[in-house]
Structure formats: C-alpha cells, structure tokens
C-alpha cells in the first residue's frame, strides 16, 4: 500500500474516532498510520541487516506497540493530559499500516522476532495505480465536504462514505480471489493480484538443487520458465548460458524480491541478453542483463528501489567467465 493511502486510512480512523476533522487525535493518528514507512532512513543499515530495510522491523506488531507507547508518553508528559482514548486511536492507526501492507503481495515480518518469516495475504498490489490515483479524488471530496460544498454531506458522513468504499473494495478483492482460486485449472497455484480486482494471475514455483521451475498463468495461457542453477563461476559460451546470470551475486542483489521470476531471452543480431520480470508486478519492474564484449551489463527498468539509478547500466568484468 502506498504512503498516501496509508495517510487517508489513518485520517479516516482518527477523525471518525474523535468526531472532528482536525485535532490532536487526528494529528497523532495519521502520524502513526505513516510512521512505519519512514524506514527509508534505515536503508544504509538495511543493506547489512535486511530486517532493518523497507517493510522490515518497522512493519511489525512489536514496533507499532512500542513506538505508540513512546510517542503517546512523550506527548502526554508535555501536555499534562493522559488520555486512554488517544492511545487506542494511535494503536488502531498504526495497526492499519501493517494490516494494509499485510494484505499486499510484498509481505511483512508481522510477528517478528517470534516468527521471522514474512507473511502476506496477496489481496492487492503493494502500490496499486488505480487506488493511488483515487487518493486525490478522496482528498478533494473531503475538502468540499468539510467546507459545506457537498449537499447533505458533512465531514462525518464523507469519512464514513470513504471508509465504506475502501472496505467494499477489499471485500470485492477477497470474493474475486476466492472465486478464481476455486476453479479446477487454478488448483495448487498461488493467486497474484493485478491492479484490477477482476483480473488475477496465477503462478507456482518448484525449486530443486538443479533448477527453479516457475509456471505463470495469465489470460488462460500457462507458460513454464526453467532457471538452471549453475555453480559460479561459469563460462558464457552461448546465449542460453546467460540464464545462469540469475545466480550471480551481483544479479541477486537486483532480483531478491522476485518470488516468481520469468524472462525474455534475446539471441539475435549478435545480442546476448535476458530481461527478467516478476510475475507479481509484470512489466512495472524489469532487470536486464546483457553479455557484451566479455562484460556483463545489468540495468534496471521500472520502479524498483535499488542503490542504482533506474535505467543506467552497471557493468563489471567477470574473471573466469
């Protein structure tokens, strides 16, 4: 879920609970709703300790509880007012953030450190363009309702309507996921959301000591992608060998989030290159690896966050290749 959707949901919860469009409940509630995404400040540490990176330690139940108690105590100490209602609103808004990311396909370490694996519900994209574009519409609607420019709708009614609209959207996704997952042809496949709640992809992954076999079903067509595991270093003698670049340490830095990777291999006109995709996000994220004049060139294409500017090549010599 994107930053601004978290912000809107935090505002909906805090303003409904406090009955006001703006007060200390709303300020601290919306702060808690977006606080976990300030983990971008931990990126330098996250390179060494992944749990400190994006959607890491800040997206856990223990972080929400401890940060809420800390901010609440700090505010209450200086304001001289200890209000349990404020504490509950802050907890609810903070929980809405990790719940919002939990329903996406990126996953979060929800119960860390007790459970160190990442959990997810695969109900929506992490950043859904359709939902993202609706945020300014929601903000304009709220502003007009707050200033009395919408007939028969005040602030409270407007917030109820927006909250109900988002709940309806999530319920629709649950229903459609269940409906498509129950079809016999989708048995034993993982349902992957797209921007449209009525369109789903399905995938499976089988990993053996020799290879990864990924199956992607989209538009009723099942495609199988086999990625060989080759011990590094390996000599690139023909185009098919470039598949093994998936296992090169430098390439892995770019592909770590691809649970269901698939690819387009190009071997013509002297080109030796592979364009990796993730089934979870399609063409939004792409990694291009090309073999040219004894050098491996890696380039990102799309909206992936890397320590490299999108669209620029990273090249390096590969001794022994």
TAWO-V635506 format. One record per helix or strand of 3 or more residues. SS is the DSSP state (H for helix, E for strand). FROM is the first residue (numbers start at 0). TO is the last residue. If there is no record, write none. Layout:
# TAWO-V635506
SS&FROM&TO, SS&FROM&TO
This chain:
# TAWO-V635506
H&2&17, H&23&45, H&49&51, H&56&58, H&60&78, H&83&101, H&128&145, H&154&180, H&183&185, E&189&192, E&199&206, E&210&217, E&220&227, H&238&246, H&248&254, E&260&265, E&272&277, E&281&291, E&294&301, E&312&316
